Amino acid sequence: MIHGWGKIQKPTSWMGTGPESPPAVMQALGALGEFGGGLGLLVGCLTPLAAIGVICTMLGAIFIGHAGDPWIALEKGKGSFEKASLYLLPAVAILLIGPGAYSLDKILFGRNRGGRGITGK
């Protein structure tokens, strides 16, 4: 959510508006996936959808935003896809195991959507 906060402030122009910039709708989807997906994962609401939003955004960051960058920046000021991959992995795990017993999904829907959750029940 922290990385998506600035993007959600200008959802259709956070990557620029020039001809080389991605289309406004793609920028908005990226901002929504990062901020809204992070919020959904934080509170455990609609977690499969939130996880997919974060996963898609982080895959875009890895393969488009950081294409050609190493996993860890070996020189100060150089780009890497380390942060994006470290946000991607928990989103994949939550998608696979479900939100858990203390999520809004459990409260609202009476079950752990998407998996058995952290309690195993």
N, C-alpha and C positions, 0 to 999 in steps of 0.2 A: 504494500500500500504506500509506503514511503516513497518509493521510486515512481509510482504511478500518480502521486498527488500533483506534482507539477504538470504532468501530461494531461490530467483530467481537467485542469484549469483552462487549457487551450486544446481540446481534444482533436480538432481537425487541422491544427497547424503547428503542433509541437515539433515536427520534423521539418518545418518549412513549407512554403507554398509555391516554390519554383517548379519548373518543368522536370527537374531531376528528383524532386521529392515524391514520396509515395502518395497515392490518391488520399483525399481527405477521409473517405470512409474507412480505409485501412488504418490510418492514423487513429481514428476514433475507436476502432475495434481493439487496437493495441492498447490504448489508454484505458478503455473499459475492462479489457482482460487483465491488465496489471492492477488497476485500482479496485475494480469491482470484484475480480477474482480473489485478490488478497483479502478484501473485506469478507467475502463469503467463506473463505477458508478460516479466517480468524474467528468468526462466530459460529461456524459449522452450519451454515444455512445454504441449502442447495449445493452441497459440496461437490457432487459430480460435475455440475455445470461450472462452478467456480474453479475447480481443479483443471478442467479442460481449457478454460480461459487463460489461466496462468501457464499451462503447458504450451498452448499455441503461441502465446506471447514470448515465452522464453525460447522456444524453438526458433521463432523469427529473430530474436535477438542473437542467438548463437549462429544461425546459418545466413542471416542477412546483415544484421548490424555489426557482427564481429567476424564476418567471413575472412578467413586468412589470418586471424589473430591466434596466438597461442592460448592454451588453457590458462596459464599463469604468465602475467607480464614479468619478464625478466629485467626490464629496464623501467625506471620511474617515468611515468607519463605515457607509457605505451598501453594499448588496449589489450584486453583479454576477455575470454568468455567464461571466466571462473565464476563470477557472481551469477550470471544467468543460469549456469549449470547447477549451482548450489540452490537456486530457487526452483529449478525444474524438478530435481530429485524428490523433495518432500511433496510436491504437488502430485507427482506420479504415485508416490506411496499412499497418499490420502485417497486418491482416486481408486487404488486397488483395495485398500483395507477398510475404507469407509470413515465417517466422521467421528465416531466414538459415542460413548454413553452420555456425555455432557454437552452435546451439540444441540443447536436449535432444530436440526433435522429430527433428532430423537424426540424432542419435546413436541414439535408440531405434527410430525407424521407417525410417531409412536414406534419407529423402528430406525435402525441405522441404514440409511440409504447407501447402496453401492457396495456393501460388504458387511463383515461381521463386527467391525469396529474394534476399538482397543480393549474392550472387555471380553471379547470372544464369545459373547452370548448371542 
